[in-house]
Amino acid sequence: LPNWSSALRILSEHNQALRPPPGVKSGYRVPPVRNIISPTKAQTVRLLFHGWLRIRKIILTQLNGLPLCLTSKQWRCLLEIAGWRHGDADAPTLTGQCQSEMRLLLNWLYNLRQSSAENISLQPVSWNGHPLPIDNDLSVQIGQEIIWELQEYGFRSDLVALDQRLDESNMDAAQRRSLLNGCW
């Protein structure tokens, strides 16, 4: 069990149940699927899916550079802001502070792309080039495709992070990326 305990400490960046060791930032590079599918109201699930689809391109672009590393709560808040318009944040509350932080993050991300995050919740939503109706639930097939993609990107991010943590090959970074890209 000491080896298992040691492995869990090393991998705690990806195990959200454990507190990370000092100097390790715990978080997710893409939103955890459970954040999107766990609400009980179908409307909330739909709006969270829409939030992801609105920020999807910019988040996937970040995976190639300096990826975001957000907590589950931060991802949920970011998806909510992108999914529907919140009024002015109630800054004294924790939720209000999170909303303010995620709005700033969203604006920063959009400034990197030289486009506007203003009224992001009003932007149309599409999947695979097909527009999706805002007021209707997603089809089961589209929901499954989006979830599959999120899980795949999450796995890829975890594999890259794990490789960075454990790699002792002294291989050139470009060669290592090429090697990992060969996995998919």
Contacts in CASP RR format, 6 or more apart in sequence:
PFRMAT RR
TARGET T0000
AUTHOR 0000-0000-0000
METHOD contacts of the structure
MODEL  1
LPNWSSALRILSEHNQALRPPPGVKSGYRVPPVRNIISPTKAQTVRLLFH
GWLRIRKIILTQLNGLPLCLTSKQWRCLLEIAGWRHGDADAPTLTGQCQS
EMRLLLNWLYNLRQSSAENISLQPVSWNGHPLPIDNDLSVQIGQEIIWEL
QEYGFRSDLVALDQRLDESNMDAAQRRSLLNGCW
8 15 0 8 1.000
8 18 0 8 1.000
9 18 0 8 1.000
9 21 0 8 1.000
10 165 0 8 1.000
10 166 0 8 1.000
11 162 0 8 1.000
11 165 0 8 1.000
12 18 0 8 1.000
12 19 0 8 1.000
12 20 0 8 1.000
12 21 0 8 1.000
12 24 0 8 1.000
12 26 0 8 1.000
13 20 0 8 1.000
13 24 0 8 1.000
13 25 0 8 1.000
13 26 0 8 1.000
13 27 0 8 1.000
13 161 0 8 1.000
13 165 0 8 1.000
14 158 0 8 1.000
14 161 0 8 1.000
14 162 0 8 1.000
16 26 0 8 1.000
16 27 0 8 1.000
16 28 0 8 1.000
16 71 0 8 1.000
16 72 0 8 1.000
19 26 0 8 1.000
20 26 0 8 1.000
25 69 0 8 1.000
26 69 0 8 1.000
26 71 0 8 1.000
27 69 0 8 1.000
27 70 0 8 1.000
27 71 0 8 1.000
27 72 0 8 1.000
28 69 0 8 1.000
28 70 0 8 1.000
28 71 0 8 1.000
28 72 0 8 1.000
28 75 0 8 1.000
28 154 0 8 1.000
28 157 0 8 1.000
29 63 0 8 1.000
29 67 0 8 1.000
29 68 0 8 1.000
29 69 0 8 1.000
29 153 0 8 1.000
29 154 0 8 1.000
29 157 0 8 1.000
29 161 0 8 1.000
30 59 0 8 1.000
30 63 0 8 1.000
30 150 0 8 1.000
30 153 0 8 1.000
30 154 0 8 1.000
30 157 0 8 1.000
31 52 0 8 1.000
31 70 0 8 1.000
31 75 0 8 1.000
31 76 0 8 1.000
31 78 0 8 1.000
31 79 0 8 1.000
31 150 0 8 1.000
32 72 0 8 1.000
32 75 0 8 1.000
33 147 0 8 1.000
33 150 0 8 1.000
33 151 0 8 1.000
34 72 0 8 1.000
35 48 0 8 1.000
35 72 0 8 1.000
35 75 0 8 1.000
35 76 0 8 1.000
35 79 0 8 1.000
36 45 0 8 1.000
36 48 0 8 1.000
36 49 0 8 1.000
36 52 0 8 1.000
36 79 0 8 1.000
36 147 0 8 1.000
36 150 0 8 1.000
37 45 0 8 1.000
37 147 0 8 1.000
39 45 0 8 1.000
39 48 0 8 1.000
42 137 0 8 1.000
45 137 0 8 1.000
46 136 0 8 1.000
46 137 0 8 1.000
46 138 0 8 1.000
47 80 0 8 1.000
47 83 0 8 1.000
47 84 0 8 1.000
48 76 0 8 1.000
48 79 0 8 1.000
48 80 0 8 1.000
48 83 0 8 1.000
49 138 0 8 1.000
49 143 0 8 1.000
49 146 0 8 1.000
50 82 0 8 1.000
50 83 0 8 1.000
50 84 0 8 1.000
50 125 0 8 1.000
50 132 0 8 1.000
50 134 0 8 1.000
51 79 0 8 1.000
51 80 0 8 1.000
51 82 0 8 1.000
51 83 0 8 1.000
51 121 0 8 1.000
51 125 0 8 1.000
52 79 0 8 1.000
52 82 0 8 1.000
52 146 0 8 1.000
52 150 0 8 1.000
53 125 0 8 1.000
53 126 0 8 1.000
53 127 0 8 1.000
53 132 0 8 1.000
53 146 0 8 1.000
54 82 0 8 1.000
54 83 0 8 1.000
54 120 0 8 1.000
54 121 0 8 1.000
54 123 0 8 1.000
54 125 0 8 1.000
55 78 0 8 1.000
55 79 0 8 1.000
55 82 0 8 1.000
55 106 0 8 1.000
55 109 0 8 1.000
55 120 0 8 1.000
58 109 0 8 1.000
58 110 0 8 1.000
58 112 0 8 1.000
58 113 0 8 1.000
59 68 0 8 1.000
59 109 0 8 1.000
60 153 0 8 1.000
61 113 0 8 1.000
62 68 0 8 1.000
62 109 0 8 1.000
63 153 0 8 1.000
63 156 0 8 1.000
63 157 0 8 1.000
67 157 0 8 1.000
68 105 0 8 1.000
70 78 0 8 1.000
73 98 0 8 1.000
74 98 0 8 1.000
74 101 0 8 1.000
74 102 0 8 1.000
77 95 0 8 1.000
77 98 0 8 1.000
77 99 0 8 1.000
77 101 0 8 1.000
77 102 0 8 1.000
78 102 0 8 1.000
78 105 0 8 1.000
78 106 0 8 1.000
80 86 0 8 1.000
80 99 0 8 1.000
81 99 0 8 1.000
81 102 0 8 1.000
81 103 0 8 1.000
81 106 0 8 1.000
81 120 0 8 1.000
81 121 0 8 1.000
82 106 0 8 1.000
82 120 0 8 1.000
82 121 0 8 1.000
83 120 0 8 1.000
83 121 0 8 1.000
84 121 0 8 1.000
85 119 0 8 1.000
85 121 0 8 1.000
85 122 0 8 1.000
86 99 0 8 1.000
89 95 0 8 1.000
89 96 0 8 1.000
89 97 0 8 1.000
89 99 0 8 1.000
89 100 0 8 1.000
89 103 0 8 1.000
90 96 0 8 1.000
91 97 0 8 1.000
91 100 0 8 1.000
103 117 0 8 1.000
106 117 0 8 1.000
106 120 0 8 1.000
107 117 0 8 1.000
109 117 0 8 1.000
110 116 0 8 1.000
110 117 0 8 1.000
110 120 0 8 1.000
124 131 0 8 1.000
124 134 0 8 1.000
125 131 0 8 1.000
125 132 0 8 1.000
125 134 0 8 1.000
126 132 0 8 1.000
127 142 0 8 1.000
127 145 0 8 1.000
127 146 0 8 1.000
128 145 0 8 1.000
132 138 0 8 1.000
132 142 0 8 1.000
138 146 0 8 1.000
156 184 0 8 1.000
159 180 0 8 1.000
159 183 0 8 1.000
160 180 0 8 1.000
163 176 0 8 1.000
163 180 0 8 1.000
167 176 0 8 1.000
169 176 0 8 1.000
171 179 0 8 1.000
END
